[in-house]
Amino acid sequence: MGTSMDRSPRLRIVPPAARVAVGAHLLVVLGLSVAFTAMMLTTADDAGANIGAGIVGLVLIGLGQPWSSLIPFVFTGAPVDYLLLIAPALLNVALHLLGWHLIAAVRRAAARRQR
């Protein structure tokens, strides 16, 4: 067992603001994804255009850039279309989180070299 002098103070690698930013990003994308899916599932097929779901879909496309622009998109109402609309935004959340983990790994390595 070591004493308290053996332990160095824990270095804050990922700032708390970054955790809040990733969490907020995730909540926004998940909330919009759930809202879009609920709007599309509760609308009858013969009801015409669902303007509310279209607006939410446009926001999800924006949150999924640049990946959304790589998908040749013609919305037919098939389940794969919903996935193609939501998946790029979720991918950006994952990349946001991965980016912070990579930054943390680089900072940890730099802190070890300085010791």
C-alpha positions in Angstrom: 0.0 0.0 0.0 1.3 3.4 -0.9 0.9 6.6 0.9 -0.8 9.6 -0.4 2.5 11.0 -1.5 2.9 8.1 -4.0 -0.1 9.3 -6.0 0.1 12.2 -8.3 -2.9 14.5 -8.5 -5.2 13.3 -11.3 -4.8 15.4 -14.4 -8.1 16.6 -16.0 -7.6 15.6 -19.5 -11.1 16.2 -20.9 -12.5 19.5 -19.7 -16.0 19.4 -18.2 -17.3 21.7 -20.9 -16.4 19.1 -23.5 -18.4 16.5 -21.7 -21.3 18.9 -21.5 -21.0 19.6 -25.2 -20.9 16.0 -26.2 -23.9 15.2 -23.9 -25.9 18.1 -25.3 -25.1 17.1 -28.9 -26.2 13.5 -28.1 -29.4 14.7 -26.4 -30.3 17.0 -29.3 -29.8 14.3 -32.0 -31.6 11.6 -30.0 -34.5 13.9 -29.2 -34.9 15.0 -32.8 -34.5 11.4 -34.0 -37.3 10.2 -31.6 -39.5 13.1 -32.6 -39.0 12.5 -36.3 -39.7 8.8 -35.9 -42.8 9.4 -33.8 -44.1 11.9 -36.3 -43.6 9.5 -39.2 -45.1 6.6 -37.4 -48.2 8.4 -36.3 -49.0 9.9 -39.7 -51.3 8.0 -41.9 -50.0 7.1 -45.4 -52.7 8.9 -47.2 -52.5 12.1 -45.0 -50.2 13.9 -47.5 -47.1 15.7 -46.7 -45.9 15.7 -43.0 -44.5 19.3 -42.8 -43.4 18.9 -39.1 -41.5 15.7 -39.8 -40.0 17.4 -42.9 -38.7 20.3 -40.8 -37.2 18.0 -38.2 -35.7 15.9 -41.0 -34.0 19.0 -42.4 -32.5 19.7 -39.1 -31.2 16.1 -38.8 -29.7 16.4 -42.3 -27.9 19.5 -41.1 -26.6 17.8 -38.0 -25.4 14.9 -40.2 -23.3 17.0 -42.5 -21.0 16.2 -44.3 -22.1 12.6 -44.4 -25.7 13.5 -45.3 -24.6 15.0 -48.5 -22.8 11.8 -49.6 -26.0 9.8 -49.6 -28.1 10.0 -52.8 -31.4 10.6 -51.1 -34.8 10.0 -52.6 -37.3 9.7 -49.7 -39.7 6.8 -50.5 -41.0 6.2 -47.0 -39.2 2.9 -46.7 -37.6 2.1 -43.3 -34.1 2.4 -44.8 -34.9 6.0 -45.6 -35.4 6.8 -42.0 -32.1 5.1 -41.2 -30.3 7.1 -43.9 -31.7 10.3 -42.5 -30.9 9.7 -38.8 -27.6 7.7 -39.1 -25.3 10.5 -40.3 -26.3 12.7 -37.3 -25.6 9.8 -34.9 -22.3 9.2 -36.7 -21.3 12.8 -36.0 -22.1 12.4 -32.3 -19.9 9.3 -32.2 -17.1 11.2 -34.0 -17.5 14.1 -31.6 -17.0 11.7 -28.7 -14.1 9.9 -30.4 -12.4 13.2 -31.1 -12.4 14.1 -27.4 -11.1 10.6 -26.5 -8.2 11.1 -29.0 -7.5 14.5 -27.6 -7.5 13.0 -24.1 -5.1 10.2 -25.2 -2.7 12.7 -26.7 -2.8 14.9 -23.6 -2.2 11.9 -21.3 0.8 10.9 -23.4 2.2 14.4 -23.3 1.8 14.6 -19.6 3.6 11.2 -19.2 6.5 12.5 -21.2 6.8 15.6 -19.1 7.2 13.6 -15.9 
